[in-house]
């Protein structure tokens, strides 16, 4: 029986959607695995949308917003929380927390952050927050002064945008909320599995650094690319955009560096992950799968009106405006055709805009928002053609589900859509309603063509995109990674010296800590933890003012890490 830590963010078990479906598939269908779930959620009041199966041995939710105390989600006695607050004195903040916070800011603001340093800093912050109070540290006068001074100085040197007081408060607020994840203890497991290269993946990264737990990362879309699109199109100020993108980029790169296997759901994502420093041999595509028993072809009634179905949430990224404008064109030649969108409203303001456009185009009777559907299979079976008009996708479940349901697809050529379709169906360029309308009309006019494409699509889905194939490939990855980690056996004496070094550093005996780290390095000079030992050694040398020794240790750490990653 394998123990696997699964981390999610804004999806399973709180919100339905493609990633949540993927996570539910793993925890309900995989045999011989106990899952330990850590779920980052917007606030503590979001209700669960899924009933947790028995395979989940433990569940820990981390709300980013909606709490006064960042430790509210922790199951800690009041005495422990109170003791941490008492011990987080200004002296502790200045002596222990500020150096870590300053190092984190340095990496966030670097054009090319050192992911090794970022990862090690995140680990040390996690260790700090297991003993001291998160709120008292991050909301201290010392932290605010350091952050504000550094941001103003960067702007004066032309290294970043200028910031007003509101910008600065917002930036520090993001750090305060997003890094709440670091307050949670991380369970010891055989493998960690992160569902996104986001802040929710930090427990998996910590497990890798602290316990040498192998880590697998699944990229459904490309998290960093999606953040660039979202933040770039937001109403944030120049400083806000710069700081938030820098923060997300630094964290994402550190997570990519720590992952033993990065499994995008489509090979399309390779180019981004390669640019982020993931070696090709650590990239392994695992396609999303669907259940061929649930998604089966069903003939439509002979007298049913022609129907184009889209299964998509009402969200700007799904670009339903393009589908609506395509519908207006199609109905000029096929006035009886109905367009039906099945999906919940994700962005209310966007929905209202769509309603206004629908009225403008005179589509009140021809374009229907049917809302959330409890059975997507029934939704696909109700259509003659399935349409997807997204401007960004990872590996779209909607396309694979439609193919498995034996329906022809017209979709925009974004993300892994073309990879899923494999030439079965019509690909059009995003934001081109004329192209989409032309493809839909070609299918509506030719029932034989619809049947031919549908049969080929179903055959392809059965070959590549079954849920059993997805589960089998992930289980084999878990087994392989767990087995590989079992071969790493650090000498017990190394562990002892590392623990002694931590204790000596805690009481201020830097020279004693250096001696213990030197001894740990002597016993295991090129092992898996040697890079981290060297980084701790570099920090200790810096505290003693031994700059050349610190530089040499840092260079050795980077070289050894690259050797292990190769």
C-alpha positions as CSV (number, residue, x, y, z in Angstrom):
1,X,0.0,0.0,0.0
2,X,1.4,3.4,-1.1
3,X,0.8,6.6,0.8
4,X,0.5,9.6,-1.5
5,X,0.1,13.3,-0.6
6,X,-2.2,14.9,-3.2
7,X,-2.3,18.7,-3.2
8,X,-5.0,20.8,-5.0
9,X,-5.9,24.4,-5.3
10,X,-9.4,25.8,-5.8
11,X,-10.6,22.4,-7.3
12,X,-11.3,19.0,-5.7
13,X,-13.2,18.5,-3.4
14,X,-14.7,22.0,-3.4
15,X,-15.3,22.9,-7.0
16,X,-16.4,20.9,-10.0
17,X,-14.5,21.1,-13.3
18,X,-11.9,19.3,-15.3
19,X,-9.1,19.3,-12.7
20,X,-11.6,18.2,-10.0
21,X,-12.8,15.4,-12.2
22,X,-9.2,14.3,-12.7
23,X,-8.5,14.3,-9.0
24,X,-11.7,12.4,-8.2
25,X,-10.8,9.8,-10.8
26,X,-7.4,9.2,-9.0
27,X,-8.8,8.9,-5.5
28,X,-11.8,6.8,-6.4
29,X,-10.3,4.4,-8.9
30,X,-6.7,3.8,-7.9
31,X,-6.1,0.6,-5.9
32,X,-3.5,0.0,-3.2
33,X,-3.1,3.8,-2.5
34,X,-3.9,5.8,0.6
35,X,-4.3,9.5,-0.3
36,X,-3.5,12.3,2.1
37,X,-5.3,15.4,0.7
38,X,-4.1,19.0,1.2
39,X,-6.6,21.3,-0.5
40,X,-6.0,25.1,-0.8
41,X,-9.4,26.8,-0.9
42,X,-10.5,30.5,-1.2
43,X,-12.1,30.7,2.2
44,X,-13.3,28.4,5.0
45,X,-17.0,28.7,4.0
46,X,-16.8,27.0,0.6
47,X,-18.9,23.8,0.7
48,X,-17.5,20.5,-0.5
49,X,-18.9,19.3,-3.8
50,X,-17.6,15.8,-3.6
51,X,-18.1,13.0,-1.0
52,X,-14.6,11.9,0.1
53,X,-13.9,8.2,-0.6
54,X,-12.4,5.8,1.9
55,X,-9.1,5.9,0.0
56,X,-8.5,9.4,1.5
57,X,-6.8,8.7,4.8
58,X,-6.6,12.3,5.8
59,X,-7.9,15.7,4.6
60,X,-6.5,19.1,5.4
61,X,-8.0,22.3,4.0
62,X,-6.0,25.6,3.9
63,X,-8.1,28.7,3.4
64,X,-6.2,31.6,1.9
65,X,-8.8,34.3,2.8
66,X,-11.7,34.7,5.2
67,X,-9.7,34.1,8.4
68,X,-8.4,36.5,11.1
69,X,-5.8,34.1,12.4
70,X,-3.7,32.2,9.7
71,X,-3.5,29.2,12.1
72,X,-7.3,28.8,12.3
73,X,-7.1,25.8,9.9
74,X,-4.6,24.0,12.1
75,X,-5.7,21.5,14.7
76,X,-3.6,23.0,17.5
77,X,-4.4,23.4,21.2
78,X,-4.7,27.1,22.3
79,X,-1.7,26.6,24.6
80,X,0.5,25.8,21.6
81,X,-0.7,28.8,19.6
82,X,-0.3,31.1,22.6
83,X,3.2,29.8,23.3
84,X,4.2,30.5,19.7
85,X,3.0,34.1,19.9
86,X,4.9,34.7,23.1
87,X,8.1,33.3,21.6
88,X,7.8,35.4,18.4
89,X,9.6,38.4,19.9
90,X,11.0,41.3,18.0
91,X,14.4,39.8,18.7
92,X,13.4,36.5,17.1
93,X,11.9,38.3,14.1
94,X,15.0,40.4,13.5
95,X,17.4,37.6,14.1
96,X,15.7,34.6,12.5
97,X,12.8,35.7,10.3
98,X,14.1,38.9,8.6
99,X,17.1,37.2,6.9
100,X,14.8,34.6,5.4
101,X,12.2,37.2,4.4
102,X,14.9,39.3,2.8
103,X,16.3,36.3,0.9
104,X,12.8,35.5,-0.4
105,X,12.2,39.0,-1.6
106,X,15.6,39.0,-3.3
107,X,14.7,35.9,-5.3
108,X,11.2,37.2,-6.1
109,X,12.6,40.4,-7.6
110,X,15.5,38.8,-9.5
111,X,14.9,38.7,-13.3
112,X,16.2,35.1,-13.2
113,X,15.6,33.8,-9.7
114,X,17.9,31.0,-8.3
115,X,15.3,28.3,-7.9
116,X,17.5,26.3,-5.6
117,X,17.8,29.2,-3.2
118,X,14.1,29.9,-3.4
119,X,13.2,26.3,-2.6
120,X,15.6,26.2,0.4
121,X,14.2,29.5,1.7
122,X,10.7,28.2,1.5
123,X,11.8,25.1,3.5
124,X,13.4,27.2,6.1
125,X,10.3,29.5,6.4
126,X,8.2,26.4,6.8
127,X,10.4,25.2,9.6
128,X,10.2,28.7,11.3
129,X,6.4,28.7,11.2
130,X,6.3,25.3,12.9
131,X,7.8,27.0,16.0
132,X,6.8,30.6,15.8
133,X,3.7,32.7,15.1
134,X,2.9,33.5,11.4
135,X,0.9,36.6,12.1
136,X,3.3,38.2,14.5
137,X,6.2,37.6,12.2
138,X,4.7,38.8,8.9
139,X,2.8,41.7,10.3
140,X,5.7,43.0,12.4
141,X,7.1,46.5,12.1
142,X,10.5,45.1,11.1
143,X,9.0,43.2,8.1
144,X,7.0,46.2,6.8
145,X,10.1,48.5,7.1
146,X,12.3,46.1,5.2
147,X,9.8,45.4,2.5
148,X,8.9,49.1,2.0
149,X,12.5,50.3,1.9
150,X,13.5,47.6,-0.6
151,X,10.6,48.3,-2.9
152,X,11.2,52.0,-2.9
153,X,15.0,51.5,-3.4
154,X,14.4,49.2,-6.4
155,X,12.1,51.9,-8.0
156,X,14.8,54.6,-7.5
157,X,17.4,52.4,-9.2
158,X,15.1,51.8,-12.1
159,X,14.8,48.0,-11.3
160,X,11.0,48.0,-10.9
161,X,7.8,50.2,-11.1
162,X,7.2,52.8,-8.5
163,X,4.7,51.9,-5.8
164,X,2.3,53.9,-3.6
165,X,1.3,52.9,-0.1
166,X,-1.7,50.9,-1.4
167,X,0.5,49.0,-3.8
168,X,3.0,48.1,-1.1
169,X,0.2,47.0,1.3
170,X,-1.3,44.8,-1.4
171,X,2.0,43.2,-2.2
172,X,2.7,42.3,1.4
173,X,-0.9,41.1,1.7
174,X,-0.3,38.6,-1.1
175,X,2.7,37.3,0.6
176,X,0.8,37.0,3.9
177,X,-2.1,35.1,2.3
178,X,-0.4,32.9,-0.2
179,X,2.4,31.6,2.1
180,X,-0.2,30.6,4.8
181,X,0.4,27.2,3.2
182,X,3.7,27.1,5.0
183,X,2.1,26.9,8.4
184,X,0.7,23.4,7.8
185,X,2.7,20.3,8.8
186,X,3.5,18.0,5.9
187,X,2.8,14.3,6.4
188,X,5.5,11.7,5.7
189,X,4.4,9.7,2.7
190,X,5.9,7.6,-0.1
191,X,5.1,10.1,-3.0
192,X,3.8,13.6,-3.3
193,X,1.6,14.6,-6.2
194,X,0.8,18.3,-6.9
195,X,-2.1,19.1,-9.3
196,X,-0.6,22.5,-10.3
197,X,2.7,24.3,-10.1
198,X,1.0,26.7,-7.7
199,X,1.2,27.7,-4.0
200,X,-0.7,24.5,-3.3
201,X,2.3,22.5,-4.4
202,X,4.6,23.9,-1.7
203,X,3.8,21.1,0.8
204,X,5.0,18.6,-1.9
205,X,8.2,20.7,-2.4
206,X,8.7,20.8,1.3
207,X,8.3,17.0,1.6
208,X,10.9,16.6,-1.2
209,X,13.4,18.9,0.6
210,X,12.7,17.8,4.2
211,X,12.1,14.0,3.8
212,X,13.4,13.3,0.3
213,X,9.9,12.3,-0.7
214,X,9.7,11.9,-4.5
215,X,7.4,14.5,-6.2
216,X,5.3,14.3,-9.3
217,X,3.7,17.4,-10.8
218,X,0.7,17.4,-13.1
219,X,0.3,20.4,-15.4
220,X,-3.3,20.6,-16.7
221,X,-2.8,23.9,-18.4
222,X,0.4,25.8,-18.0
223,X,0.0,27.5,-14.7
224,X,2.6,30.2,-15.2
225,X,1.2,31.0,-18.7
226,X,-2.3,31.3,-17.4
227,X,-1.2,33.6,-14.7
228,X,0.6,35.8,-17.2
229,X,-2.7,36.0,-19.2
230,X,-4.8,36.6,-16.1
231,X,-2.6,39.1,-14.3
232,X,-1.6,40.9,-17.6
233,X,-5.3,41.5,-18.4
234,X,-6.2,42.6,-14.9
235,X,-6.8,46.1,-13.5
236,X,-3.8,45.9,-11.2
237,X,-1.3,48.8,-11.2
238,X,2.1,48.3,-12.9
239,X,3.7,47.6,-9.5
240,X,0.9,45.1,-8.6
241,X,1.3,43.2,-11.9
242,X,5.1,43.2,-11.7
243,X,5.2,42.0,-8.1
244,X,2.5,39.3,-8.4
245,X,4.0,37.9,-11.6
246,X,7.5,37.9,-10.1
247,X,6.2,36.1,-7.0
248,X,4.3,33.5,-9.0
249,X,7.2,33.0,-11.4
250,X,9.7,32.4,-8.6
251,X,7.5,29.9,-6.8
252,X,6.6,28.0,-10.0
253,X,10.2,27.7,-11.0
254,X,11.1,26.3,-7.6
255,X,8.3,23.8,-7.8
256,X,9.4,22.7,-11.3
257,X,13.0,22.3,-10.0
258,X,11.9,20.0,-7.2
259,X,9.6,17.7,-9.3
260,X,11.1,14.3,-10.1
261,X,8.4,13.9,-12.8
262,X,6.5,16.6,-14.6
263,X,3.4,15.1,-16.3
264,X,1.6,17.6,-18.5
265,X,-1.7,16.4,-19.9
266,X,-0.5,17.2,-23.4
267,X,2.9,17.3,-25.1
268,X,1.9,20.9,-26.2
269,X,3.0,22.0,-22.7
270,X,6.5,20.7,-23.2
271,X,7.9,24.0,-24.6
272,X,6.9,25.9,-21.5
273,X,8.2,23.4,-19.0
274,X,11.5,23.0,-20.9
275,X,11.9,26.8,-20.8
276,X,11.3,26.6,-17.0
277,X,14.3,24.3,-16.7
278,X,12.7,20.8,-16.6
279,X,15.0,18.3,-18.3
280,X,13.4,16.3,-21.1
281,X,13.9,13.0,-19.3
282,X,11.7,14.2,-16.4
283,X,8.8,15.1,-18.7
284,X,6.2,12.4,-19.2
285,X,2.8,13.0,-20.8
286,X,-0.2,11.4,-19.1
287,X,-3.4,12.1,-20.9
288,X,-6.7,12.7,-19.1
289,X,-9.1,9.8,-19.4
290,X,-12.8,9.4,-19.4
291,X,-15.1,6.4,-18.7
292,X,-16.2,4.7,-21.9
293,X,-19.1,3.1,-20.1
294,X,-20.5,6.5,-19.0
295,X,-19.7,8.3,-22.2
296,X,-21.4,6.2,-24.8
297,X,-22.8,7.0,-28.3
298,X,-26.6,7.4,-28.2
299,X,-28.6,8.0,-31.4
300,X,-30.7,11.1,-31.5
301,X,-34.4,10.9,-32.1
302,X,-35.2,11.3,-35.9
303,X,-37.5,14.3,-35.3
304,X,-35.2,16.1,-32.9
305,X,-34.1,19.6,-34.1
306,X,-30.5,20.1,-35.1
307,X,-28.5,21.0,-31.9
308,X,-25.0,22.4,-31.3
309,X,-23.9,21.7,-27.7
310,X,-21.0,23.3,-25.8
311,X,-20.1,22.0,-22.3
312,X,-18.2,24.9,-20.8
313,X,-18.5,27.2,-17.8
314,X,-19.5,30.8,-18.5
315,X,-16.0,32.3,-18.2
316,X,-14.1,34.7,-20.5
317,X,-11.5,32.0,-21.1
318,X,-14.2,29.9,-22.8
319,X,-14.9,32.9,-25.2
320,X,-18.6,32.1,-25.6
321,X,-19.1,35.4,-27.4
322,X,-17.3,33.9,-30.4
323,X,-19.6,30.8,-30.3
324,X,-22.6,33.2,-30.1
325,X,-21.5,35.2,-33.1
326,X,-20.9,31.9,-35.0
327,X,-24.4,30.9,-34.0
328,X,-25.9,34.0,-35.6
329,X,-24.1,33.2,-38.9
330,X,-25.2,29.5,-38.8
331,X,-28.8,30.3,-38.2
332,X,-28.9,32.4,-41.3
333,X,-28.6,29.1,-43.3
334,X,-30.1,26.7,-40.6
335,X,-32.8,28.8,-38.9
336,X,-34.1,25.8,-36.9
337,X,-30.7,24.9,-35.2
338,X,-30.4,25.4,-31.5
339,X,-27.2,26.2,-29.6
340,X,-27.1,25.1,-26.0
341,X,-24.4,25.8,-23.4
342,X,-24.2,23.5,-20.4
343,X,-22.1,25.0,-17.6
344,X,-22.2,27.0,-14.4
345,X,-21.7,30.8,-14.4
346,X,-18.1,31.4,-13.3
347,X,-18.0,35.2,-13.9
348,X,-21.4,36.9,-13.5
349,X,-20.4,40.1,-15.2
350,X,-19.3,38.2,-18.3
351,X,-22.7,36.3,-18.3
352,X,-24.5,39.7,-18.3
353,X,-22.4,40.8,-21.3
354,X,-23.3,37.7,-23.2
355,X,-27.0,38.2,-22.5
356,X,-26.7,41.7,-23.9
357,X,-24.9,40.4,-27.1
358,X,-27.6,37.7,-27.4
359,X,-30.3,40.3,-27.5
360,X,-28.3,42.4,-29.9
361,X,-28.0,39.4,-32.3
362,X,-31.6,38.3,-31.9
363,X,-30.7,34.9,-30.5
364,X,-33.0,34.7,-27.5
365,X,-34.7,31.6,-28.9
366,X,-31.7,30.1,-30.6
367,X,-28.9,30.3,-28.0
368,X,-29.7,28.8,-24.6
369,X,-27.7,28.9,-21.4
370,X,-28.9,25.6,-19.7
371,X,-26.7,26.0,-16.5
372,X,-24.9,23.3,-14.7
373,X,-25.6,19.7,-15.9
374,X,-25.4,16.8,-13.5
375,X,-24.8,14.3,-16.3
376,X,-22.3,15.7,-18.9
377,X,-22.8,12.4,-20.9
378,X,-26.5,13.3,-21.4
379,X,-25.5,16.8,-22.5
380,X,-23.2,15.5,-25.3
381,X,-25.8,12.9,-26.4
382,X,-28.3,15.8,-26.8
383,X,-26.2,17.4,-29.6
384,X,-25.5,16.7,-33.2
385,X,-22.2,18.7,-33.1
386,X,-20.1,19.7,-30.0
387,X,-18.4,23.0,-30.1
388,X,-15.6,24.5,-27.9
389,X,-14.6,28.1,-28.5
390,X,-11.9,28.5,-25.7
391,X,-9.0,30.9,-26.1
392,X,-6.8,28.8,-23.8
393,X,-7.0,25.1,-22.8
394,X,-4.7,22.4,-21.3
395,X,-6.0,19.1,-22.4
396,X,-9.8,19.7,-22.6
397,X,-12.1,17.1,-21.0
398,X,-14.9,18.5,-23.1
399,X,-13.3,17.4,-26.3
400,X,-12.3,13.9,-25.1
401,X,-15.7,13.3,-23.5
402,X,-17.4,14.4,-26.7
403,X,-15.2,12.1,-28.8
404,X,-15.9,9.2,-26.4
405,X,-19.7,10.0,-26.7
406,X,-19.4,9.5,-30.5
407,X,-20.0,13.1,-31.4
408,X,-18.1,15.3,-34.0
409,X,-16.2,18.2,-32.6
410,X,-15.5,21.7,-33.8
411,X,-12.9,23.4,-31.5
412,X,-10.4,26.2,-31.4
413,X,-6.8,25.2,-32.0
414,X,-5.5,26.0,-28.5
415,X,-3.4,24.0,-26.0
416,X,-3.7,20.3,-26.4
417,X,-6.9,20.3,-28.3
418,X,-5.4,19.3,-31.6
419,X,-3.4,16.6,-29.8
420,X,-6.7,15.2,-28.4
421,X,-8.6,15.3,-31.7
422,X,-5.8,13.8,-33.8
423,X,-7.4,15.0,-37.1
424,X,-10.9,13.8,-36.2
425,X,-13.1,16.9,-36.4
426,X,-12.6,20.5,-37.3
427,X,-10.0,22.8,-35.8
428,X,-10.5,26.6,-36.1
429,X,-8.5,29.6,-35.0
430,X,-9.6,31.2,-31.7
431,X,-11.8,34.4,-31.9
432,X,-12.8,33.6,-35.5
433,X,-16.6,33.2,-35.5
434,X,-16.7,32.9,-39.3
435,X,-14.4,29.9,-39.3
436,X,-16.3,28.3,-36.5
437,X,-19.6,28.9,-38.3
438,X,-18.3,27.4,-41.5
439,X,-17.1,24.2,-39.9
440,X,-20.4,23.8,-37.9
441,X,-22.5,24.3,-41.1
442,X,-20.4,21.7,-43.0
443,X,-21.2,19.1,-40.3
444,X,-24.9,20.1,-40.0
445,X,-25.3,19.8,-43.8
446,X,-23.8,16.2,-44.0
447,X,-25.2,13.5,-41.6
448,X,-22.9,10.9,-43.2
449,X,-19.8,13.1,-42.5
450,X,-21.0,13.5,-38.9
451,X,-21.3,9.7,-38.4
452,X,-17.9,9.1,-40.0
453,X,-16.0,11.6,-37.8
454,X,-17.9,10.4,-34.7
455,X,-16.9,6.8,-35.2
456,X,-13.3,7.7,-35.8
457,X,-13.3,10.0,-32.8
458,X,-14.7,7.3,-30.5
459,X,-12.1,4.8,-31.7
460,X,-9.3,7.2,-31.0
461,X,-10.7,8.0,-27.5
462,X,-10.9,4.3,-26.7
463,X,-7.2,3.8,-27.7
464,X,-5.7,6.8,-25.9
465,X,-8.1,8.5,-23.4
466,X,-9.7,5.9,-21.2
467,X,-9.8,6.5,-17.5
468,X,-8.2,3.1,-16.8
469,X,-5.2,4.0,-18.9
470,X,-4.8,7.3,-17.0
471,X,-5.0,5.6,-13.6
472,X,-2.6,2.8,-14.6
473,X,0.0,5.3,-15.8
474,X,-0.1,7.4,-12.6
475,X,0.1,4.3,-10.4
476,X,3.2,3.0,-12.3
477,X,4.7,6.5,-11.8
478,X,4.0,6.3,-8.1
479,X,5.6,2.9,-7.9
480,X,8.6,3.8,-9.9
481,X,9.3,7.0,-7.9
482,X,8.7,5.3,-4.5
483,X,11.0,2.4,-5.4
484,X,13.7,4.9,-6.6
485,X,13.5,6.8,-3.3
486,X,13.9,3.5,-1.4
487,X,17.4,3.1,-2.8
488,X,18.5,6.4,-1.2
489,X,19.7,5.5,2.3
490,X,21.4,8.3,4.1
491,X,23.8,7.2,6.8
492,X,22.2,7.7,10.2
493,X,25.3,9.7,11.3
494,X,24.6,12.2,8.6
495,X,21.1,12.8,10.0
496,X,22.5,13.2,13.5
497,X,25.0,15.9,12.3
498,X,22.3,17.8,10.5
499,X,20.1,17.8,13.6
500,X,22.9,19.0,15.7
501,X,23.7,21.8,13.2
502,X,20.1,23.0,13.4
503,X,20.1,22.9,17.2
504,X,23.5,24.8,17.4
505,X,22.3,27.4,14.9
506,X,19.1,27.9,16.9
507,X,21.1,28.9,20.0
508,X,23.5,31.1,18.1
509,X,26.5,28.8,18.0
510,X,27.3,29.3,14.3
511,X,30.8,27.9,14.5
512,X,29.5,24.8,16.0
513,X,26.8,24.5,13.3
514,X,29.5,24.8,10.6
515,X,31.5,22.0,12.2
516,X,28.5,19.7,12.2
517,X,27.7,20.6,8.6
518,X,31.3,19.9,7.5
519,X,31.1,16.5,9.2
520,X,27.8,15.7,7.5
521,X,29.3,16.7,4.2
522,X,32.4,14.6,4.8
523,X,30.2,11.5,5.4
524,X,28.1,12.0,2.3
525,X,29.9,14.4,0.0
526,X,27.8,13.8,-3.2
527,X,24.6,12.4,-1.8
528,X,21.0,13.7,-2.5
529,X,21.1,16.1,0.5
530,X,24.6,17.4,-0.2
531,X,23.4,20.5,-2.1
532,X,21.1,21.5,0.8
533,X,23.9,21.0,3.3
534,X,26.2,23.1,1.2
535,X,23.6,25.9,1.1
536,X,23.2,25.8,4.9
537,X,27.0,25.9,5.1
538,X,27.1,29.0,2.8
539,X,24.6,30.8,5.0
540,X,26.6,30.0,8.1
541,X,29.8,31.3,6.4
542,X,28.0,34.5,5.5
543,X,27.0,35.0,9.1
544,X,30.6,34.7,10.1
545,X,31.7,37.2,7.4
546,X,33.6,34.5,5.4
547,X,32.5,35.6,2.0
548,X,34.8,33.5,-0.1
549,X,33.9,30.3,1.7
550,X,30.3,31.1,1.4
551,X,30.7,31.7,-2.4
552,X,32.6,28.4,-2.8
553,X,29.9,26.4,-0.9
554,X,27.1,28.0,-2.9
555,X,28.8,27.2,-6.2
556,X,29.4,23.6,-5.2
557,X,25.7,23.3,-4.2
558,X,24.5,24.5,-7.6
559,X,26.9,22.2,-9.4
560,X,25.9,19.1,-7.3
561,X,22.2,19.9,-7.8
562,X,22.6,20.1,-11.6
563,X,24.4,16.8,-11.4
564,X,21.6,15.1,-9.5
565,X,18.9,16.7,-11.8
566,X,20.7,15.6,-15.0
